[in-house]
Structures are given as C-alpha cells and as structure tokens.
Amino acid sequence: MKFRLMLSQLAMMEAEELEIVGDSAMTELVGQTSVIQGENPVPPAVGMEFETYDDVYYFYSCYAKEHGFGVRVSNTWYRKGKERYRGKLSCSSAGFKKKSGANRPRPETRTGCPAMIKFRLMDNTRWRIIEVELEHNHLISPTSGKSYKSRKIMGVGTKRPLEFEGPEEVEAVKLFQTVIIHAKGGELAADDGDLRKNPDLSNQMKLRKGDAQAALDFFCQMQLMDPNFFYVADLNERGFLRNLFWAGARSRVAYRYFGDVVAIDTTFFGQEFDVLLVSFIGVNHHGQPVLLGCGLLAGETVESYVWLLRAWLTCMLGRPPQTLISDQCKALQAAVSDVFPRASHCIDLTKVMRRISERSGKINQHEAIKAAIYRAVCLSQRAEEFEAAWLDIIHEHGLEDHEWLQNLYEDRNRWVPVYLKETFLAGMLLSIKQNEDATSFFEGYIGNCTSLKEFLDKYDQAMQRSHQLESLADLDSRNSSSVLNSRCNYELQLSKSYASYIFMKFQKEVEGMYSCFGTRQVNVDGQVTAYSVQEHVQLEDGRREARDLEVLFNGSEMEVFCACGLFNLRGYLCRHALYVLDQNRVEEVPPQYVLSRWRKDIKRSYVLDQRSAGIDVDNPVHRHEHLHKCILQVMDEARKSQDRYKVALRVLDEMLNKFHLSENHPE
C-alpha cells in the first residue's frame, strides 16, 4: 500500500494569507514526501542531500522502479586522486546507441529521454542534488513488469532494513530520509543542527522488540480510518529510524480554531528515557488541552527539533501560530527561532516555577526564596518593580554566583508575565488549566517503563477521552443556563456568547469591578483618554492595599487597554477596563474583545472541507490534495456496481489521453 501525504485545504481564518517565512521550498518538498514504504520514494528535488554516492543511486533507482523506468549512470566526474565529486544519473532511455556495423543490429530502444538528476559532493561530506528533470519523452508504466539492470544492482547503503538497539528486528519496511532544507540566499542547503557535533545524541531511536511493527500497524490503521491522516519519518545516514511526526484530521482542523497559541510539551519515556515524545498542544473554548500533532525524537538536538517543527508547519499548510510556549531547552528554543522567526516565543511559567523549586531545594531558606520569587513574578505590575524585587532576593540570600538563576533572569522577557502584556497567550502561560499541575496531553498514559508499542496502544484512548470531554463541555455550555451574579449588562451579554468555562472566568472580573472604587482622568491625547483606576487588592497576609492602574480609552474606536494586560494574557477584558467602559456609559463589551475562540455559538466542524474554496491553485500540494479528494468520491461511487466501475475507467482513460495529447501538442 502506498502511503500518501494528505494535506488538507483548511480554510485558515477569515481572509488570512498563506505565509511561510523562509520555508517555501520545504512546503513543496515535505508535501511530497510523507513516509515511504517499500519502493515508493519521494520525487527527487534540488537541495536533497545524501551521505554517500551509493545512497543517491539507490534513492533514484527506487524512484525509477516506482514509476516504471530504468536508471543508468551517464557521467561521473573524478578528482586527480580518483575521488568522485560529481555525478549524473539518467533514464535508461537517455541518448541513442552508436550505430553498429553488424548484419542484424539490435533495434533502437532509446529515445533520447531527458529525465535525469545531477548531484555533487558538498564540502567533502554530503552529496547534494543540483539539477533535476522529471519529464520523460516516452511512456512509462510502473505495472509493466519490465526488468531493468539498475534494479538488480545493490551497492553500499542499499536495501537496508530498519535496525534497532537491543533485540534485533528485521523489518520488511524501508523508510527514506526526509531531507531538512531551507532557503539560504536563493539556494537550498542542508540544516546541520547539532548532530555532527554530537553524533551519538540523536542518531537513531532506541526501540524495543515489537515497537517498529507496532508503529507500522498504527500508521496503517490510522490511514484506513482517517484518509487525511498525516505522517512523515526521518532516517539517519544508515537507514535507522530517527524521528517521526504525525497528526490526524481532527488535530489539523482543530488548529484552524485553536492554533493561535501552541504549547510544545516534551516528555521522555521508556526504561532509560530513550524516546522523546513531543506534543503540540492548544487550548480549546473550554480551557481543555487539544492535541495539534505529535512527534517522536531520538534526542534533543537542534536538527531534530528543526525537522519536527518544519514537518508540523507543513502539515498545517504553512500557517504559523502567533505564540509558541515551550520549556527551557536551548536546542528547542534555537529551532523555534529558526522555523518561526516572527512568532512570539515564551517559556512555560509553570515549568519554570517547578524548576525553581527543584533548584533551590539545596539552598538554605529555600522556602523563603520560592515564596519571594513567586511574589516578584506574579504580583509585579511593572518591569522595574520585578527587577528590583529579583535583585533584592539575589542579594539577600547571596545568590549572585548561582548560574542557573542568572540565566533565568536573562530570559525574563520570555516567562515573567509583566514582560508579556503585549503577547496574546490565551491563558496558556501558566498552564493549560489553572487547576492542573501538568500541561501534558498524555498525562497518565505514559510512564518510565512505557514502551512505544504501549504508548501507541493508549494513543487512541487519550484521543477518545479528549473528544468526549469536549463534547460533554459543549453540551453543558449549550444546555445549561448561566447563573448571573450581578445586574451588570456585561455579564448578561456574554452569558449568551461565552462557553461556560470562560464565562466563569469573566464573571470574576465583573465581580472585581466592585473592588475598583475610583477613576481619575490623567491625560487626553487626541481621541485617547488615560485614566487611573484605583483598586483594593487582597494580600497574602490578609491585608488590603490600594493600587493604581492606567487604562487607555478611545471612545471613537471603542478601544480600551489596561496596563494589567489581562486581555492578552487570558483573552477576556479585565475589571479595570470594564470599569472604565461602564464609567463612559458603554453598555456592551465591544465585539473585538469577544474572541470567537471562546464562543459557544460557533459550529466547529472537525471534518476537512471537501470544497475547493480557499485553495491556492499555484501550490502543487493544494492541487494534489483537492484532486485526491475528488478522486476518492469517484472511487466511492464507482465501486457500487460494474456499470459504474466501467464508466469510471472509461472517463479516466479519456482524461489521461487528453493529458498526453496536450503534452504532445501544447497550445
């Protein structure tokens, strides 16, 4: 069975343009790759790189076998030391035979076919394809059964099964390396990452007996159940499985609604923590974690993370998120900066606070240190306030030489809320749900002794549980009437719009309006008026203190901004902004502050759109995706009877004939 890369034609957000920063080539390449099973390799493309000359030959030979033509070596260039540095592989029908003086010369079988690839050795390390011609000037058929000499030649690096550490398994599955490329000065170049510097860190995935077959069975089953299931594999130079990525249709459609802020969760599992699970997690309108893709990596290197992020970006049709939240892994941070240069990149505050607790455990007065850092992080209203509090903690406890805390402070603009007031976070900086410790989507499904086979067996359970929880929350939001705690019109307005989870959060802000006891106009700049809002705040020791916050209001545009930054942090207006709106007799929350991602009255379809609306006809991946969906509909109708089957065959033959005629007689 041939495995295809299914790229959906998601209608991404209203009137939003498709954009991939620096990765236009990656979209087309990965769009054609997917996992390669048996003899079904990707088409050759300029920029692909291989470890050896023989790897190039084997790759092109398998591609040729799949498409029904043979391969021969047209040219090989050598240096003075007899070292190969350049090569050209052609279709076996390339050129013409020399005329023979024999009485009965063999008939001419060549056609001067132009199909070929040229490749050369780069920096004496890897072979890169530098020129490609895919078109043939003769008919080719993968079902012809014709035998070609190139299919019988096996050199170094050919027909290698997947190999594993521990009990060896010989699998009947071959996976070709998916090449990581990026645009650099108009030329496609390989991304070296850290693999060469640390060849043992992530060179292959450590799997147990049965894991490889379990992975194959899992992907086969998922594609049978879900035609839009997406997966792609990465092999190292010896053909060992290194990295995997996959996402189901539901995850890909959910990204349309909840892909604005994405957390990247990393978890090691296995007896020796030998497999790294990477989950892309969003938060839905009920504040629940929603899975947006999964990856398995052999190790934490820049190269592996870059490969994974680009595979995920391609799966989501090149639409990057606004904000990415990850842990403090330097390799992951470097990869995020490379693949998503325009996205805001934050560090998960919950994990930072947990690490602070672990790191300060051996320090005297560690409980006092933790409490002081928590107050500085969560209660500071201005950057200067946080910095002064942090320095006081460092000096008071003699932590000037604590390298980890120093590095953490240097990264403060990525994890301390006071620096992130202009970054939209949808409530995800602290955690997916504030009453949960972990943000892992698979919490409770994996442990120290979990094998890959066991994880894949439990994957469907985790997905089903997530779907059920969302369905129950949808039902509760639609059918239950919200209890109003005040006579405020804002509460009544949004009780009809917000899902129950977010409405309860918003209610606390409505109630908090009554702790605001005064506004003072401090400045007017054109249409914008600045107010100082006083609020009573409850402190940890039970005392109450008054604090002032600045709120800007533009009456002509109905825009309001509060210095507390709650709208960007949580996705709904704060008590201070509501208080200013109320003081200015604004009866309803302006529509731009009622985000569609929180609404309960929007029908969210988790079925990929079969229509062509929104397709980029200039994008070959989009064309392939849409045509495949149309063909599936034809197949479904044609299988119902012999007559329909014959009609479908006749029409398809007519189409192919028209294509061949148009190729031979272009307009």
Salt bridges, closest charged atoms under 4 A:
GLU16 OE1 - ARG319 NE 3.17
GLU19 OE2 - ARG342 NH1 2.37
ASP23 OD1 - ARG310 NE 3.32
GLU39 OE2 - LYS174 NZ 3.30
GLU49 OE1 - ARG126 NE 2.98
GLU49 OE2 - ARG128 NE 2.70
GLU51 OE2 - ARG126 NH1 2.19
ASP55 OD1 - ARG160 NH1 2.99
GLU66 OE2 - LYS2 NZ 2.91
GLU83 OE1 - ARG79 NH1 3.39
GLU131 OE1 - LYS118 NZ 3.63
GLU187 OE2 - ARG128 NH1 2.80
ASP192 OD1 - ARG196 NH1 3.50
ASP234 OD2 - ARG242 NE 3.04
ASP260 OD2 - ARG597 NE 2.80
ASP265 OD1 - LYS351 NZ 2.97
GLU303 OE1 - ARG242 NH1 3.68
ASP338 OD2 - ARG310 NH2 3.45
GLU367 OE2 - HIS366 NE2 3.44
GLU367 OE2 - LYS370 NZ 3.39
GLU387 OE2 - ARG412 NE 3.49
GLU400 OE2 - HIS395 ND1 2.95
ASP411 OD2 - LYS330 NZ 3.37
ASP457 OD2 - LYS453 NZ 3.52
ASP474 OD1 - HIS285 NE2 2.79
ASP474 OD1 - HIS286 NE2 2.67
GLU509 OE1 - ARG575 NE 3.10
GLU535 OE1 - ARG547 NE 3.25
GLU535 OE2 - ARG575 NH1 3.39
GLU535 OE1 - HIS576 NE2 2.75
GLU540 OE1 - ARG375 NH1 3.77
ASP541 OD2 - ARG543 NE 2.71
ASP601 OD2 - ARG599 NH2 2.84
ASP609 OD1 - ARG611 NE 3.00
GLU625 OE2 - LYS629 NZ 2.27
ASP636 OD1 - ARG639 NH2 3.04
GLU637 OE2 - LYS640 NZ 3.32
GLU637 OE1 - ARG644 NH1 2.54
